[in-house]
Amino acid sequence: MLQDGKIYLGTSRNPDDSNNKGEYLDLGYANRHGLITGATGTGKTVTLQILAESFANAGVPVFCADVKGDLSGIAAIGEYKDFLEKRATTIGLDPYEFQEFPVIFWDLFGEKGHRVRTTLSEMGPLLLARLMEMTDAQEGVLNIAFKIADENGMALLDMKDLRALLSYMSEHSQELSGMYGNVAKQSIGAIQRDLLVLEQQGAEQFFGEPALKISDIMRTTPDGRGAISVLAADKLMMNPRLYGTFLLWLLSELFEELPEVGDPDQPRLVFFFDEAHLLFDEAPKALIERVEQVVRLIRSKGVGVFFVTQNPLDVPETVLSQLGNRIQHALRAYTPREQKAVKTAADTFRPNPDFDCFEAITQLGVGEALVSTLESKGVPSIVQRTLIRPPSSRLGPITDSERKKTMTVSPVAGLYDEDVDRNSAFEILRKRAEDAAKAEEDKRRREEEDDEELQESRRWTLPGFGDEDDDDYDDRGRKKSSRRRKKSTRSRSHSGRQTVAEAAMKSAARSIATSLGRALVRGILGSLKKGF
């Protein structure tokens, strides 16, 4: 039943129960991506689980999101259940063995797994603008902010870095507008308000260091199995835009960091994008184009991407056309939109003359799916109605104690659990502000000292202030009277003690002088009169 180089998905069923055969996914075409769709409760999560198990056993690392918490059981050995044994017997899976798998738990909030972080610089303005639902004007200002940071060697690592840079831009908006175009304070204010909302949604814990290394989600065990990275997404789903943006960032990082390998015998990594509609809901055209580009080109990096969603209409046609491997669980066709979704799903398969795809999709049971995978030369196989194989690991979630034990022995234990805050834009701008404030204070102090010296020099050049040249001070710092002032004081004191005789003589002298002056005046006037 199991074959080298292939993943066993299940066994197809023909209407007459004859010529049943195993359905496989060729590892060589797993990097051509895939789609897993179906209504809630039809078995999509179990299909994802058995695919992750099979890739891991083949030595391929896996990254997947655990939206409901059910996928965590992949870290524990399976348990006997009647319906599992029955399914294994029905499809001819013999032997059916239980197994546990090497799992690394991750969590953006650090509660149910190792912390996952990235920096604002790595996220980039495009994804960040999408995350914050910015207008074109606000996105333009954000692009300017990233350019200023790059040109000035300021790393944007966390939220406080961006807040500090935006404050700087607001203070110098007029100057920056002349260099980069319009940097409106209104747009900066709107971005600052959006940052506050983003922080309340938990994004502040996502941005920072140490940032996730791509190599840590591409690990293999000493026995050659691929590690399965499981992202705890139950709490993250409360902010679906952050969830979608994070997974798109991760895809972009894989695309940018991994070298070209062409079409390898098996993928280097398989990436499962659960609840994929959250990525595309109300997404701008530029973002959808980015997703299409990454999905189309990341194949040559050896990465396979599988989108998991309820409805094939959730995925844009430009992206849907890139997905070569299809697993379609049951869909309901009660409303016109649901009927359109069923028709879309049916039309994407290579028809099987033994049954009608449209009817089959609405009649599939739990754990049953229409399967079409790429075969030789990349040609899609004829669609088959398939019973999906049972998983080897545990169905359902593990306990909290089991999760903690798994995290304790994890190969990345201790690498991401503590925050690191190195020198970045916030510290650089704060240092500049402090230096500028200190320089301003020094300048003000020098100006005050210069003014005091000028006033002092002017005071000493005024008449009457030269008498204080001989001032001196006692040992307590009190000013002593100058010698000149003492002489003046003695003179005044002596005149204050003159005798009565001296006073009378002065009075008589003043009277004589006055009389003599009058006589001289009369004489002169008299001579003048005689002349006339």
Long-range contacts (C-beta under 8 A, 24 or more apart in sequence): 1-92, 1-93, 1-94, 5-265, 5-266, 7-51, 7-54, 7-55, 7-58, 8-54, 8-93, 8-389, 9-50, 9-51, 9-327, 9-371, 9-373, 9-386, 9-388, 9-389, 10-91, 10-369, 10-371, 10-386, 10-387, 10-388, 10-389, 11-90, 11-91, 11-92, 11-386, 11-387, 11-389, 12-371, 12-384, 12-385, 12-386, 12-387, 13-385, 13-386, 13-387, 14-354, 14-385, 15-354, 15-355, 20-92, 21-384, 22-92, 23-371, 23-373, 23-384, 23-386, 24-373, 25-51, 25-54, 25-325, 25-373, 26-373, 26-374, 26-375, 27-58, 27-60, 27-265, 27-266, 27-267, 28-263, 28-264, 28-265, 28-266, 29-324, 29-325, 29-373, 29-374, 29-375, 29-378, 30-55, 30-60, 30-266, 30-267, 30-270, 30-304, 30-325, 31-263, 31-264, 31-267, 31-299, 31-302, 31-303, 31-304, 32-299, 32-304, 32-323, 32-324, 32-325, 32-374, 32-378, 33-295, 33-299, 33-304, 33-305, 33-306, 33-307, 33-322, 33-323, 33-324, 33-325, 34-304, 34-305, 34-306, 34-307, 34-323, 34-324, 34-325, 34-326, 34-327, 35-306, 35-307, 35-309, 35-312, 35-315, 35-320, 35-323, 35-325, 35-326, 35-327, 35-328, 36-306, 36-307, 36-308, 36-309, 36-327, 36-329, 37-308, 37-309, 37-310, 37-311, 37-312, 37-327, 37-328, 37-329, 37-331, 37-345, 38-310, 38-328, 38-329, 38-330, 38-331, 38-369, 39-310, 39-329, 39-330, 39-331, 39-332, 40-310, 41-366, 42-329, 42-330, 42-364, 42-366, 42-367, 43-329, 43-366, 43-367, 43-368, 43-369, 43-388, 44-308, 44-310, 44-329, 45-70, 45-71, 46-367, 46-388, 46-390, 46-391, 46-395, 47-327, 47-329, 47-369, 47-388, 48-272, 48-274, 48-306, 48-308, 49-73, 49-74, 49-391, 49-393, 49-395, 50-388, 50-389, 50-390, 50-391, 50-392, 51-270, 51-272, 51-306, 52-101, 52-228, 52-270, 52-272, 53-99, 53-101, 53-391, 53-392, 53-393, 55-226, 55-267, 55-270, 56-101, 56-102, 56-225, 56-226, 56-227, 56-228, 57-225, 58-226, 58-266, 59-220, 59-224, 59-225, 59-226, 59-266, 60-226, 60-266, 60-267, 60-268, 60-269, 60-270, 61-217, 61-218, 61-219, 61-220, 61-226, 61-227, 61-228, 61-229, 61-268, 61-269, 61-270, 62-226, 62-227, 62-228, 62-229, 62-269, 62-270, 62-271, 62-272, 63-217, 63-228, 63-229, 63-231, 63-250, 63-269, 63-270, 63-271, 63-272, 64-228, 64-229, 64-230, 64-231, 64-271, 64-272, 64-274, 65-230, 65-231, 65-233, 65-243, 65-247, 65-272, 65-273, 65-274, 65-275, 66-230, 66-231, 66-232, 66-233, 66-234, 66-274, 67-233, 67-234, 67-237, 67-274, 67-275, 68-234, 69-232, 69-234, 69-397, 70-395, 70-396, 70-397, 71-230, 72-103, 72-105, 72-230, 72-232, 72-397, 72-398, 72-403, 73-393, 73-394, 73-395, 73-396, 73-397, 73-398, 74-101, 74-103, 74-228, 74-230, 74-391, 74-393, 74-394, 75-100, 75-101, 75-103, 75-105, 75-228, 75-230, 75-393, 75-398, 75-402, 75-403, 75-406, 76-100, 76-393, 76-394, 76-398, 76-402, 77-393, 77-394, 78-391, 78-392, 78-393, 78-394, 78-395, 79-394, 79-395, 81-395, 84-390, 84-391, 84-395, 87-367, 87-387, 87-389, 87-390, 88-389, 88-390, 90-387, 91-387, 91-389, 93-389, 93-390, 96-390, 96-392, 97-392, 98-392, 98-393, 99-392, 99-393, 100-393, 101-225, 101-228, 101-393, 102-221, 102-225, 102-226, 102-227, 102-228, 103-227, 103-228, 103-229, 103-230, 103-406, 104-216, 104-217, 104-219, 104-227, 104-228, 104-229, 104-230, 104-410, 104-411, 104-412, 105-230, 105-232, 105-403, 105-406, 105-407, 105-410, 106-229, 106-230, 106-231, 106-232, 107-231, 107-232, 107-235, 108-202, 108-205, 108-206, 108-231, 108-236, 108-242, 108-246, 109-202, 109-205, 109-235, 109-236, 110-205, 110-417, 111-232, 111-235, 112-232, 112-403, 113-230, 113-231, 113-232, 113-403, 113-407, 114-407, 114-410, 114-412, 114-413, 114-415, 114-416, 114-417, 115-205, 115-416, 115-417, 116-206, 116-212, 116-231, 116-246, 116-416, 117-205, 117-206, 117-207, 117-208, 117-209, 117-210, 117-211, 117-212, 117-416, 118-206, 118-207, 118-211, 118-212, 118-246, 118-249, 118-253, 119-155, 119-156, 119-157, 119-158, 119-207, 119-208, 119-209, 119-211, 120-156, 120-157, 120-158, 120-159, 120-161, 120-162, 120-207, 121-146, 121-149, 121-155, 121-156, 121-157, 122-211, 122-249, 122-253, 123-207, 123-245, 123-249, 124-252, 126-286, 126-287, 126-290, 127-245, 127-248, 127-249, 127-252, 127-287, 130-241, 130-245, 130-283, 130-284, 130-287, 131-198, 131-203, 131-241, 131-242, 131-245, 132-191, 132-194, 132-195, 132-197, 132-198, 133-194, 133-241, 134-190, 134-191, 134-194, 135-187, 135-190, 137-184, 137-187, 138-187, 138-190, 138-191, 138-194, 140-181, 140-182, 140-187, 141-169, 141-183, 141-184, 141-187, 141-188, 141-191, 142-191, 144-169, 144-176, 144-180, 144-181, 144-183, 145-169, 147-180, 148-176, 148-180, 149-425, 152-428, 153-428, 154-424, 154-425, 154-428, 154-429, 155-422, 155-423, 155-424, 155-425, 156-424, 156-425, 157-207, 157-208, 157-209, 157-421, 157-422, 157-424, 157-425, 158-204, 158-207, 158-208, 158-209, 158-421, 158-424, 158-426, 159-195, 159-198, 159-199, 159-203, 159-204, 159-207, 160-426, 161-424, 161-425, 161-426, 162-195, 162-425, 163-192, 163-195, 163-426, 164-425, 164-426, 164-429, 164-430, 165-425, 165-429, 166-191, 166-192, 166-195, 167-192, 167-429, 168-429, 201-238, 201-239, 201-242, 202-235, 202-236, 202-239, 202-242, 203-239, 203-242, 206-242, 206-246, 208-419, 208-420, 208-421, 209-419, 209-420, 209-421, 209-422, 210-415, 210-416, 210-420, 212-250, 212-416, 214-253, 214-254, 214-257, 214-258, 216-411, 216-412, 216-415, 217-269, 218-268, 218-269, 219-411, 227-411, 233-274, 233-275, 237-275, 237-278, 240-275, 240-278, 240-281, 241-278, 243-275, 243-278, 244-278, 244-279, 244-280, 244-281, 247-273, 247-279, 248-279, 248-287, 248-290, 248-291, 248-294, 251-291, 251-294, 251-295, 251-298, 251-305, 252-290, 252-294, 254-298, 254-301, 254-303, 255-294, 255-297, 255-298, 255-301, 255-303, 258-298, 258-301, 258-302, 258-303, 259-301, 260-300, 260-301, 261-300, 261-301, 261-302, 262-300, 263-299, 263-300, 264-302, 267-302, 267-303, 267-304, 268-301, 268-302, 268-303, 269-302, 269-303, 269-304, 270-303, 270-304, 270-305, 270-306, 271-303, 271-304, 271-305, 271-306, 272-306, 272-308, 273-305, 273-306, 273-307, 273-308, 274-308, 274-309, 275-308, 275-309, 276-307, 276-308, 276-309, 276-314, 276-315, 277-309, 277-310, 277-311, 277-314, 277-315, 280-314, 280-315, 280-316, 280-319, 288-316, 288-318, 288-319, 289-318, 291-316, 291-319, 292-316, 292-318, 292-319, 292-322, 295-319, 295-322, 296-322, 311-341, 312-341, 312-344, 312-345, 312-348, 313-337, 313-340, 313-341, 313-344, 320-348, 324-373, 324-374, 324-378, 324-380, 325-372, 325-373, 325-374, 326-370, 326-371, 326-372, 326-373, 326-380, 326-383, 327-369, 327-370, 327-371, 327-388, 328-361, 328-364, 328-369, 328-370, 328-371, 329-364, 329-368, 329-369, 330-361, 330-362, 330-363, 330-364, 330-365, 330-366, 330-368, 331-361, 331-362, 332-362, 333-361, 333-362, 349-380, 349-383, 350-380, 350-381, 350-382, 350-383, 351-382, 351-383, 352-382, 352-383, 352-384, 352-385, 355-385, 357-383, 360-385
